[in-house]
Amino acid sequence: MEKVTEIVIAPISGACAEVSDRTEEVLERTDDLIVTRLMRFANHLAALFMLKTLLDKAGIILELGALEIKGSLAGAFDGMPADLQIAAWCYNIWAVFAILQICSVARSILADADELTQADITSVAVTNFFIARMIGSPTPLRDALLAAVVAGHAMRTTKVGITLHTAAVQLASAFLTTVATLGVVAAVASVLPDIPVVGEYLPNLGPFLSVVAMHGITNREDNGTIKEIVNGCILAGMAYDAVIVEGVSFALDVDTILGNITLVFLLYVTYQALDNARRAIWDL
């Protein structure tokens, strides 16, 4: 009887144990390849959902291998009070922002371990929410300030340096800081009292004060590489529009004189911003 057991039962028991071990191994691999990644995808849904909301409001259609922008991104973000307008092409940074963020989320989902923590994902989702809220807002200055504050907080709480996971938030923070600052300056300039000069009143000081604000933003200490590049692009667009699109006048009235002083100051600040961007890129 013992011999029968050894001959018949033992091989069957060994085969069953082998099947059980292989099954556990397959289940473990399946869990790692499918279930774990599905759960990781679910963890990132908040960021993806709010990004989709932002893209819909901005008119950006982002599909696999295709990017389409309905209308103008500058028009989507229109309504912000500003005496110094940001060039329309600069608003294409939001398409770059979307691509960077999708690549970041995709890499985190497909990685062997979480590269974005839950805190990172929450910061990104909240930033997307406030940017989407700013688009078409009846109170654009208030919502731009909120978006700038939230994006700045998200940038400070993420890892230091430029990585795929930090580039999108740094880009948004840099752009929103400038948009909000120009909006605040315009709002302050609009309530300044009229200043009499040589029998007439000094014209709107908003553009000049806006250039002063851009000078402060450009020369602020601890500007990161992306911030320097964004500053350079924005000011280059402003300088191009002021010189090429609007043209230069040499009339001797107070309006034109102040406008030309502002233009010279703008060109100087633009030079500083581009030089800062050059050095920041060189130091990468």
Secondary structure by P-SEA (a helix, b strand, c coil): caaaaaacaaaaaaaaaaaaaaaaaaaaaaaaccaaaaaaaaaaaaaaaaaaaaaaaacccccccbbbbccccccccccccccccccccccaaaaaaaaaaaaaaaaaaacccccccaaaaaaaaaaaaaaaaacccccaaaaaaaaaaaaaaaaaacccccccccaaaaaaaaaaaaaaaaaaaaaaaaacccccccccccccaaaaaaaaaaaaaaacccccaaaaaaaaaaaaaaaaaacccccccccccaaaaaaaaaaaaaaaaaaaaaaaaaaaaaac
